[in-house]
């Protein structure tokens, strides 16, 4: 592999993928709607940031020639049915058509753990539909399904840490839902290794960490590691949905949506029915030592400023 097209390369996971490609001497092309969004990766010596709309089929066909493979990381966590379909289903369909038209056959597609047509949320169902679209195309496809991803710049553990700097108690919907968080570096490594291992073609891998936590466990852990652990108040289902509905009406992207809560009606853990990171030669890193290395800094920052900055980036 000499040159890879990375869709979603400016995001949290995308930045780590681009860094790993650079270390291997592999050039990456990262399209973005606005050049300013590419600041996080454009300083990497092997990354070319290009202004382009990947949802435009004509733009995709212009981007693809000259690349050996495509990595698709584009996803959204919040939205209505139309938005999920646009990002998780229509884009894979356009991508498959463009790849077939240009003769670029290799694709690494990042889906999500729990993707299922029978899943309770629009997010899970649309992720499954996107996978199905790509499997029906004549492509050399590898699918990765990560659990919730953590790392130094995440909007998951960092958010919990900052909330506990502000509020004396954390009312929590979905408190008992179980997760198997996976380090962003492990997921990025799985993506890059899949590119170089032909035996991964046609396979789906579950990317999960070595330990299972309830959501309440994770909130308490982030509070302890950031130096300000607050009591967690589990909310009953009805009250949790009321809280999420209220957040949806607030300006900006919600901290929690009703569709997120529907996702949490089922545990987000590896099924064991599919190969995992170990099948790619990766030993999943434990959450606590890595989280401790960056959450202590979250406890030293101005929490209100940090939350405002996070909202402004949405």
WOMO-V280937 format. One record per residue. N is the residue number from 1. RES is the residue in one small letter. PHI is phi in whole degrees, 0 to 359 (none if undefined). PSI is psi in degrees with one decimal (none if undefined). Layout:
<<N;RES;PHI;PSI> <N;RES;PHI;PSI>>
This chain:
<<1;x;none;125.7> <2;x;247;-30.1> <3;x;212;128.0> <4;x;236;137.1> <5;x;268;119.9> <6;x;248;105.8> <7;x;274;128.5> <8;x;84;21.5> <9;x;287;-11.1> <10;x;270;-4.8> <11;x;277;-176.1> <12;x;303;-55.6> <13;x;290;-38.2> <14;x;301;-38.8> <15;x;299;-40.5> <16;x;290;-36.6> <17;x;297;-44.9> <18;x;297;-37.9> <19;x;296;-42.5> <20;x;291;-38.3> <21;x;298;-41.4> <22;x;298;-42.5> <23;x;299;-30.3> <24;x;271;1.6> <25;x;76;24.3> <26;x;258;126.2> <27;x;282;138.8> <28;x;237;138.8> <29;x;255;126.6> <30;x;239;104.4> <31;x;281;146.3> <32;x;210;148.3> <33;x;294;-34.9> <34;x;229;131.5> <35;x;302;-31.0> <36;x;299;-27.3> <37;x;288;-15.2> <38;x;269;7.4> <39;x;301;-31.6> <40;x;292;-20.4> <41;x;236;-13.0> <42;x;289;-12.5> <43;x;275;-10.3> <44;x;290;133.3> <45;x;294;-19.8> <46;x;251;15.7> <47;x;245;128.8> <48;x;250;114.7> <49;x;267;128.6> <50;x;233;135.6> <51;x;281;116.0> <52;x;196;151.7> <53;x;260;107.4> <54;x;289;-11.9> <55;x;278;-5.2> <56;x;268;113.5> <57;x;305;-37.8> <58;x;295;-38.1> <59;x;295;-40.4> <60;x;299;-43.1> <61;x;293;-28.7> <62;x;285;-32.0> <63;x;284;-36.2> <64;x;292;-42.1> <65;x;304;137.9> <66;x;93;-4.1> <67;x;256;146.5> <68;x;273;-22.6> <69;x;196;167.7> <70;x;234;139.5> <71;x;244;121.3> <72;x;253;112.7> <73;x;245;3.3> <74;x;291;127.5> <75;x;199;159.6> <76;x;228;148.9> <77;x;262;-23.2> <78;x;234;151.2> <79;x;151;177.1> <80;x;265;-178.6> <81;x;303;-40.9> <82;x;297;-42.8> <83;x;292;-44.0> <84;x;299;-41.9> <85;x;295;-40.9> <86;x;299;-44.4> <87;x;273;-44.4> <88;x;267;-16.4> <89;x;240;-54.3> <90;x;295;-40.4> <91;x;296;-48.9> <92;x;304;-36.8> <93;x;295;-45.5> <94;x;296;-39.8> <95;x;296;-45.1> <96;x;300;-43.4> <97;x;296;-41.9> <98;x;292;-38.6> <99;x;294;-40.7> <100;x;295;-38.3> <101;x;290;-29.7> <102;x;257;-5.3> <103;x;81;13.4> <104;x;269;114.3> <105;x;256;-18.1> <106;x;266;128.4> <107;x;221;129.7> <108;x;253;118.3> <109;x;245;125.2> <110;x;264;115.3> <111;x;257;-132.7> <112;x;205;142.9> <113;x;299;132.3> <114;x;94;0.5> <115;x;301;126.3> <116;x;195;138.2> <117;x;298;-24.5> <118;x;262;6.0> <119;x;295;152.5> <120;x;285;-14.0> <121;x;248;156.7> <122;x;297;-36.9> <123;x;301;-52.0> <124;x;296;-42.6> <125;x;294;-41.6> <126;x;291;-34.1> <127;x;297;-42.4> <128;x;295;-40.0> <129;x;295;-38.5> <130;x;297;-41.5> <131;x;300;-43.9> <132;x;297;-39.4> <133;x;301;-44.9> <134;x;288;-35.5> <135;x;293;-27.2> <136;x;280;-12.1> <137;x;272;159.7> <138;x;272;75.7> <139;x;230;155.3> <140;x;274;87.1> <141;x;256;136.9> <142;x;235;132.1> <143;x;247;133.0> <144;x;244;133.6> <145;x;242;91.3> <146;x;278;148.4> <147;x;286;-170.3> <148;x;300;135.2> <149;x;257;132.1> <150;x;241;159.1> <151;x;171;176.0> <152;x;305;-33.3> <153;x;253;20.5> <154;x;289;161.7> <155;x;253;28.0> <156;x;245;-77.6> <157;x;293;-38.3> <158;x;300;-39.0> <159;x;296;-44.8> <160;x;298;-39.6> <161;x;297;-43.4> <162;x;289;-37.1> <163;x;299;-35.7> <164;x;282;-11.1> <165;x;279;-18.4> <166;x;257;-44.1> <167;x;254;144.3> <168;x;284;-20.6> <169;x;214;148.0> <170;x;249;101.0> <171;x;288;127.4> <172;x;228;116.5> <173;x;278;148.1> <174;x;67;27.7> <175;x;300;-29.9> <176;x;262;0.5> <177;x;293;137.9> <178;x;263;139.6> <179;x;232;159.6> <180;x;231;70.9> <181;x;302;143.5> <182;x;235;139.2> <183;x;290;138.5> <184;x;300;-33.4> <185;x;294;-35.1> <186;x;291;-39.8> <187;x;293;-42.9> <188;x;299;-41.6> <189;x;295;-38.7> <190;x;297;-40.0> <191;x;297;-48.7> <192;x;291;-38.9> <193;x;296;-36.7> <194;x;299;-33.8> <195;x;301;-34.7> <196;x;260;1.4> <197;x;242;99.5> <198;x;303;-26.1> <199;x;291;-11.0> <200;x;279;-12.0> <201;x;296;130.8> <202;x;86;0.2> <203;x;257;156.9> <204;x;237;129.2> <205;x;243;135.0> <206;x;269;122.7> <207;x;254;104.6> <208;x;221;155.0> <209;x;282;179.2> <210;x;279;-10.0> <211;x;228;150.5> <212;x;253;135.3> <213;x;229;147.2> <214;x;282;162.7> <215;x;299;-38.6> <216;x;297;-39.6> <217;x;302;-44.1> <218;x;293;-40.2> <219;x;296;-44.1> <220;x;296;-41.1> <221;x;296;-44.8> <222;x;294;-35.8> <223;x;296;-43.4> <224;x;295;-43.7> <225;x;290;-27.3> <226;x;267;-0.4> <227;x;85;16.1> <228;x;209;66.3> <229;x;286;129.4> <230;x;247;155.9> <231;x;297;143.0> <232;x;257;128.7> <233;x;249;97.5> <234;x;299;134.0> <235;x;261;139.9> <236;x;296;159.2> <237;x;306;-47.9> <238;x;298;-43.2> <239;x;291;-34.4> <240;x;297;-41.5> <241;x;292;-35.1> <242;x;296;-42.1> <243;x;298;-45.6> <244;x;295;-39.7> <245;x;297;-40.1> <246;x;297;-42.7> <247;x;296;-33.7> <248;x;295;-27.0> <249;x;276;-13.3> <250;x;286;153.8> <251;x;299;149.3> <252;x;83;-177.5> <253;x;285;131.6> <254;x;290;149.6> <255;x;293;-30.8> <256;x;211;137.6> <257;x;240;165.5> <258;x;296;-31.0> <259;x;290;-35.4> <260;x;302;-43.2> <261;x;295;-37.6> <262;x;297;-37.6> <263;x;301;-36.2> <264;x;278;7.0> <265;x;288;-16.2> <266;x;234;147.0> <267;x;294;143.3> <268;x;258;70.9> <269;x;229;159.2> <270;x;297;139.8> <271;x;278;-25.8> <272;x;81;-4.8> <273;x;277;-13.9> <274;x;238;156.3> <275;x;298;152.6> <276;x;244;-162.9> <277;x;300;-32.8> <278;x;298;-29.2> <279;x;292;-18.4> <280;x;261;8.6> <281;x;77;23.8> <282;x;247;128.2> <283;x;266;113.3> <284;x;298;133.9> <285;x;280;144.1> <286;x;291;148.3> <287;x;290;-49.3> <288;x;300;-47.0> <289;x;298;-38.1> <290;x;288;-45.3> <291;x;299;-36.8> <292;x;298;-28.8> <293;x;288;-17.7> <294;x;235;-20.8> <295;x;286;-25.0> <296;x;296;-28.6> <297;x;288;-32.4> <298;x;297;-32.0> <299;x;285;-16.2> <300;x;266;-15.4> <301;x;277;163.7> <302;x;290;109.6> <303;x;294;-38.7> <304;x;294;-40.3> <305;x;296;-41.8> <306;x;298;-42.3> <307;x;293;-37.5> <308;x;294;-40.8> <309;x;296;-39.9> <310;x;296;-42.3> <311;x;296;-36.8> <312;x;290;-21.4> <313;x;277;-8.5> <314;x;282;none>>
